[in-house]
Amino acid sequence: MAGPLIGTLADRVRRRPLLITACLLLAAVMTAPLAVGSATDVWLLFAVLSLVGTGSVLMDADRPETTNRTSGP
């Protein structure tokens, strides 16, 4: 559902800052499961998995082999 929005973001932002930001945010999000202490906190795992999936789509959308950018003259 968020694919077109993520693709638009990947097209409009420079590649290196986008990948660095995405990696840093994913690293921060991946620490969230440490806060799960009981069965009532399982929702946190679903939220983390959703964010990791979105982040991986963002990173895949900007890989050189998936874009039509030329490398230069």
PLY file of the C-alpha trace (Angstrom):
ply
format ascii 1.0
element vertex 73
property float x
property float y
property float z
element edge 72
property int vertex1
property int vertex2
end_header
0.00 0.00 0.00
2.86 2.36 0.71
4.89 1.25 -2.32
4.04 4.19 -4.60
4.80 6.70 -1.84
8.10 5.01 -1.02
9.03 4.90 -4.71
8.29 8.59 -5.09
10.46 9.35 -2.05
13.29 7.23 -3.48
13.06 9.11 -6.78
13.14 12.58 -5.24
15.84 12.20 -2.58
19.53 11.65 -3.28
20.54 8.02 -2.92
23.31 8.13 -0.32
21.51 10.27 2.32
18.36 8.19 1.81
20.16 4.90 2.41
22.08 6.21 5.41
18.90 7.57 7.00
16.99 4.37 6.28
19.75 2.21 7.78
19.99 4.34 10.92
16.22 4.32 11.41
16.06 0.56 10.89
18.84 0.07 13.44
16.88 2.13 15.96
13.63 0.28 15.22
15.32 -3.11 15.60
16.04 -2.34 19.26
12.32 -2.02 20.04
11.72 -5.78 20.54
13.94 -5.57 23.60
11.09 -3.67 25.29
8.69 -6.62 24.97
8.23 -7.92 28.48
4.87 -9.64 28.45
2.22 -11.05 26.15
0.40 -7.71 26.11
3.38 -6.12 24.32
3.15 -8.38 21.28
1.68 -5.47 19.29
5.16 -3.94 19.41
6.54 -6.87 17.42
3.95 -6.36 14.70
4.76 -2.64 14.55
8.49 -3.37 14.27
7.93 -5.93 11.52
5.81 -3.43 9.59
8.47 -0.73 9.87
11.27 -3.12 8.90
9.28 -4.22 5.86
8.71 -0.62 4.82
12.38 0.18 5.33
13.54 -2.78 3.29
11.22 -1.78 0.44
12.68 1.72 0.59
16.21 0.37 0.43
15.36 -2.03 -2.41
13.65 0.75 -4.38
16.89 2.71 -4.55
19.30 -0.10 -5.46
21.22 0.65 -8.65
20.12 -2.55 -10.38
16.44 -1.69 -9.84
16.61 1.88 -11.11
17.04 3.26 -14.61
19.64 5.85 -13.67
22.71 6.11 -15.84
26.12 6.05 -14.23
27.44 8.96 -16.23
28.92 9.81 -19.63
0 1
1 2
2 3
3 4
4 5
5 6
6 7
7 8
8 9
9 10
10 11
11 12
12 13
13 14
14 15
15 16
16 17
17 18
18 19
19 20
20 21
21 22
22 23
23 24
24 25
25 26
26 27
27 28
28 29
29 30
30 31
31 32
32 33
33 34
34 35
35 36
36 37
37 38
38 39
39 40
40 41
41 42
42 43
43 44
44 45
45 46
46 47
47 48
48 49
49 50
50 51
51 52
52 53
53 54
54 55
55 56
56 57
57 58
58 59
59 60
60 61
61 62
62 63
63 64
64 65
65 66
66 67
67 68
68 69
69 70
70 71
71 72
